[in-house]
Amino acid sequence: MFGAAFPLAPIGASAGGGGPIDGLWRNGYRYRIRRVIPAAIHQMPTGGFGWVKFRITSANLRSVANGGNVANDADWPDIRFENGAGVALDWELESWNATTGALVAWPRLTGFVANVSYAVLLYYGKAGITADEANPIGCWAGFAQSVNMATGLDMTGNDRHFTLDDVAASTIFGGAAGDFT
């Protein structure tokens, strides 16, 4: 299995071709952010896959109640990731702050073509969604374990969870140390 994580810094914004029709993209979302990973950075073979830590803070990514464009009608934000070909990507939400618009997510990038830049499309603003589009199990498929270190939970769906021992989850990255069992 081939995978890679890409640095966030070289990913740049890019104007996308086309645009929404009647105010909506073809997938029903109202807004889109497009980021491009240059071929010289990803150096992936055709058919390869990898992950990127997608970190962004934008007033547009605040909830509607906080003056932004994320509808979050349920317990999740109405967010979707696609590649440049319009194929939905599996992804895991690490965090989203409805007040500040700070988003951290891990999309699993698929559909690479050797020597071709790769577009990552983040869609948001679709009122009325009935299911969370994040898919952590699909994002980390093929791995025996992928542990969220703040919670000890295995995100692969293989139920190989850790139990926090003598430390609260909220203090792990705040300087405290703990044991996992």
C-alpha positions in Angstrom: 0.0 0.0 0.0 1.4 3.4 -1.0 0.6 6.5 0.9 2.1 9.8 1.7 1.4 13.0 3.7 2.0 16.2 1.9 3.3 19.5 3.4 0.5 22.1 3.7 2.7 25.2 2.8 3.2 24.6 -0.9 -0.5 24.1 -1.6 -1.8 27.2 -3.2 -5.1 28.7 -4.1 -6.1 28.5 -7.7 -9.0 29.8 -9.7 -11.2 27.0 -10.8 -12.7 26.4 -14.2 -16.4 26.8 -14.6 -18.6 27.8 -11.8 -21.9 27.2 -10.0 -25.1 27.1 -12.0 -28.0 29.0 -10.4 -25.9 29.6 -7.4 -25.1 25.9 -6.7 -22.3 23.6 -7.7 -23.4 20.3 -9.4 -23.3 18.5 -6.0 -25.7 20.9 -4.5 -23.2 22.9 -2.4 -23.2 26.7 -2.6 -19.5 27.5 -1.9 -16.2 26.0 -2.8 -12.5 26.5 -1.9 -10.0 25.1 -4.4 -6.4 24.2 -3.4 -3.8 22.8 -5.8 -0.9 20.5 -5.0 1.7 21.0 -7.8 3.0 17.9 -9.5 6.5 18.7 -8.4 5.4 18.5 -4.8 3.3 15.4 -4.8 5.4 13.3 -7.2 2.8 10.6 -7.1 2.5 7.9 -9.7 -0.8 7.4 -11.6 -3.2 5.7 -9.3 -1.3 6.6 -6.2 -3.0 7.9 -3.1 -2.1 9.9 0.0 -3.4 12.3 2.6 -3.1 16.0 3.3 -3.8 17.8 6.5 -6.2 20.5 5.3 -6.1 23.4 7.7 -7.9 26.6 7.1 -9.5 29.4 9.1 -12.0 31.5 7.2 -14.9 33.7 8.2 -16.8 31.9 5.4 -16.4 28.6 7.2 -18.2 29.8 10.3 -21.7 28.5 10.9 -24.6 30.6 9.5 -25.5 31.4 13.1 -22.0 33.0 13.5 -22.1 35.0 10.2 -20.6 32.3 8.0 -21.8 30.0 5.2 -21.7 26.5 6.8 -25.3 25.4 7.4 -24.6 22.6 9.9 -28.2 21.6 10.2 -27.3 18.6 12.3 -24.4 17.6 14.6 -21.8 18.0 11.8 -20.8 20.7 9.4 -22.1 20.5 5.8 -18.6 20.0 4.3 -17.5 17.8 1.4 -14.2 17.1 -0.2 -13.7 16.2 -3.9 -10.7 15.8 -6.2 -10.4 17.9 -9.3 -12.3 15.3 -11.3 -15.4 15.8 -9.1 -15.0 12.5 -7.2 -16.0 12.6 -3.6 -13.1 11.9 -1.2 -13.2 10.0 2.0 -12.0 12.2 4.8 -11.8 12.6 8.6 -12.8 15.7 10.5 -10.2 16.5 13.1 -11.8 19.7 14.3 -14.2 22.5 13.2 -15.0 25.7 15.2 -18.4 27.1 14.2 -17.5 30.4 15.8 -14.1 31.1 14.2 -14.4 29.0 11.0 -11.2 27.0 11.9 -11.2 23.7 10.1 -8.7 20.8 10.3 -9.5 17.7 8.2 -7.7 14.8 6.6 -8.9 14.0 3.1 -7.6 10.8 1.5 -6.5 11.9 -1.9 -7.1 9.5 -4.8 -7.0 9.7 -8.6 -3.5 11.0 -9.0 -2.0 11.2 -12.5 1.8 11.3 -12.7 3.3 14.7 -13.5 -0.1 16.5 -13.2 -1.1 18.9 -10.4 -3.8 17.7 -8.0 -6.8 19.8 -7.0 -8.5 19.4 -3.6 -12.0 20.9 -3.6 -13.7 21.8 -0.3 -17.4 22.4 -0.6 -19.6 23.9 2.0 -23.0 25.6 2.4 -25.6 23.0 1.7 -28.6 23.3 3.9 -30.7 20.2 4.7 -28.1 17.5 4.4 -29.2 14.4 6.2 -25.9 12.6 6.7 -22.3 13.5 7.7 -20.1 13.3 4.5 -17.0 12.6 6.6 -15.9 8.9 6.4 -13.0 8.2 8.7 -13.2 4.5 8.1 -12.8 5.0 4.4 -10.1 7.6 4.9 -7.9 5.2 6.8 -8.9 2.0 5.0 -6.2 -0.6 4.6 -4.4 0.2 7.8 -4.5 -2.0 10.9 -4.8 1.0 13.1 -5.0 4.8 13.0 -5.4 6.2 16.5 -6.7 9.6 17.4 -4.2 10.5 20.1 -6.6 12.9 21.9 -9.2 10.2 22.4 -7.4 6.9 21.9 -10.0 5.8 19.4 -9.0 3.7 16.3 -10.4 5.5 13.3 -10.0 2.5 10.9 -13.1 0.7 12.1 -11.0 -2.2 13.3 -11.9 -1.4 17.0 -8.2 -1.4 18.2 -8.9 1.5 20.6 -6.5 2.6 23.3 -7.8 3.5 26.8 -6.4 6.6 28.4 -4.8 5.7 31.7 -4.2 8.4 34.4 -4.7 11.4 32.2 -7.6 13.3 30.7 -8.0 13.4 26.9 -8.0 17.2 27.0 -4.5 17.4 28.6 -2.6 15.0 26.3 -1.4 17.7 23.9 -1.3 20.4 26.5 2.0 19.2 28.0 0.7 16.3 30.1 1.8 12.8 29.4 -0.1 9.6 29.9 -0.1 5.9 29.2 -2.3 4.1 26.7 -3.4 0.6 27.4 
